Amino acid sequence: MKYAIWLDGVVLDVDLTELLYKKFKGDKDVNLPYTFNVHKDWEDFYSKIKGKDIVFLSPYDERTTREIIEKVFKNDVIKFIPSMSKPEKKCLGRLFSEFPEFQPLETAIIGSSPLDLLSARFYDSRIKVLCVNRYTSCAKYSPYLMANSLEELYDLMVKLKL
């Protein structure tokens, strides 16, 4: 299984759900705040999946995304796609076109908001979406897996061999 992980919400301790939805609805004056603070369960989770095929999805522009990647991941070589708009269909289209080794049936999207689920569903309903509840519950859109922490999510991933 390959993983596409949203930086906002899963890794970074920032909730952009409302702002990204406003942007999706056409508000051009939306500025996305960012932080270098990661969730307390991120480091342990990352240490367990590091070495797997991972692409990080970022709603931030390329400069901001690079800055975040350099601070958070230090010397790791990281694949990422900046300027991803949620919940647009073309968002995941970029993932599968820029990284052709990623295919919908062999990719799990790890997100933390309903917008993450909708992005996947708009593109291909067969994509597995794994959701960690951070600021908003993902239950409304029935993710493939849902957990209250990355530790709990990892345990479920191991059980299901994802």
C-alpha positions in Angstrom: 0.0 0.0 0.0 1.2 3.5 -0.8 0.2 6.5 1.3 -0.7 10.1 0.5 -0.8 12.1 3.7 -2.2 15.6 4.2 0.2 17.9 5.9 -2.5 20.0 7.4 -4.3 18.3 10.3 -2.5 15.0 10.1 1.0 16.2 10.6 0.7 19.9 11.4 -1.3 21.1 14.4 -3.5 23.4 12.3 -7.2 23.2 11.2 -7.8 24.7 7.8 -11.2 23.1 7.1 -13.3 26.3 7.1 -10.7 28.3 5.2 -10.2 25.7 2.6 -13.9 25.4 2.1 -14.2 29.2 1.6 -11.4 29.0 -0.9 -13.2 26.1 -2.7 -16.3 28.3 -2.9 -14.4 31.0 -4.6 -13.2 33.4 -1.9 -9.9 34.6 -3.3 -8.9 36.5 -0.1 -8.2 33.4 2.0 -4.8 33.2 3.6 -3.9 29.9 5.1 -2.1 30.1 8.4 0.7 27.5 9.0 2.8 26.2 11.8 5.8 24.0 12.3 4.2 22.4 15.3 3.3 18.8 14.7 0.7 16.7 16.5 2.1 14.8 19.5 1.4 11.4 17.9 3.0 12.3 14.5 6.6 11.4 15.3 5.9 7.9 16.5 3.5 7.2 13.6 6.0 8.5 11.0 8.8 6.4 12.5 6.6 3.3 11.8 5.7 4.1 8.2 9.0 5.8 7.2 10.5 4.0 4.3 7.2 3.2 2.8 6.1 4.9 -0.5 4.6 8.2 0.8 3.7 11.5 -0.9 2.7 14.4 1.3 -0.2 16.6 0.1 -0.1 20.2 1.0 -2.7 23.0 0.6 0.2 25.6 0.9 2.1 27.1 -2.0 5.5 25.5 -3.0 7.7 27.9 -1.0 5.7 27.5 2.2 5.5 23.7 1.7 9.3 23.5 1.2 9.8 25.5 4.3 7.5 23.2 6.3 9.1 20.1 4.9 12.6 21.3 5.7 11.7 22.1 9.3 9.5 19.1 10.1 11.4 16.4 8.2 14.9 17.7 8.5 17.2 15.5 6.3 14.6 13.1 5.0 14.0 13.0 1.3 10.3 13.8 1.0 7.9 13.6 -2.0 5.2 16.3 -1.9 2.7 18.1 -4.0 2.1 21.7 -3.1 -1.0 23.9 -3.8 -3.6 21.2 -3.4 -7.1 22.5 -3.3 -9.7 20.6 -1.2 -12.2 19.2 -2.0 -11.6 19.5 -5.7 -11.6 16.4 -7.9 -8.4 17.6 -9.7 -6.6 17.6 -6.4 -6.0 13.8 -6.4 -5.8 13.8 -10.2 -2.5 15.6 -9.6 -1.3 12.9 -7.2 -2.0 10.1 -9.7 -0.6 12.0 -12.7 2.6 13.4 -11.0 3.3 10.0 -9.4 2.1 7.3 -11.8 3.4 4.6 -9.5 0.5 5.6 -7.2 -2.8 4.0 -8.4 -6.2 4.5 -6.7 -6.7 0.9 -5.6 -3.2 0.7 -4.1 -3.2 4.1 -2.3 -4.5 5.0 1.1 -5.2 8.7 1.7 -4.5 9.7 5.3 -6.5 12.8 6.3 -8.2 14.5 9.2 -11.2 16.3 7.9 -14.4 15.8 5.8 -12.7 17.7 3.0 -9.9 15.1 2.8 -12.6 12.4 2.3 -14.5 14.4 -0.2 -11.4 15.1 -2.3 -10.8 11.3 -2.6 -14.5 10.5 -3.2 -14.8 13.2 -6.0 -11.8 11.6 -7.7 -12.5 7.9 -7.3 -14.8 6.3 -4.7 -12.6 3.2 -4.5 -9.7 5.1 -2.8 -9.3 4.0 0.8 -9.5 7.0 3.1 -8.0 6.6 6.6 -9.1 9.4 8.9 -7.7 10.5 12.2 -10.3 12.7 14.1 -8.5 15.9 15.0 -10.8 18.9 14.9 -13.8 17.5 13.1 -15.2 14.0 13.0 -14.9 12.2 9.6 -17.8 9.9 10.4 -20.3 11.7 8.3 -18.6 10.6 5.0 -17.8 7.0 6.1 -14.0 6.7 5.8 -12.5 3.2 5.2 -10.9 3.5 8.7 -11.4 6.1 11.4 -9.4 6.6 14.6 -9.0 9.1 17.4 -5.2 9.1 17.2 -2.5 8.1 14.8 -1.4 5.4 17.2 -4.9 3.9 17.0 -4.9 4.3 13.2 -1.6 2.5 12.9 -2.8 -0.4 14.9 -5.9 -0.7 12.6 -3.6 -0.4 9.5 -1.5 -3.3 10.8 -4.5 -5.5 11.6 -5.9 -4.9 8.0 -2.5 -5.2 6.4 -2.6 -1.7 4.9 
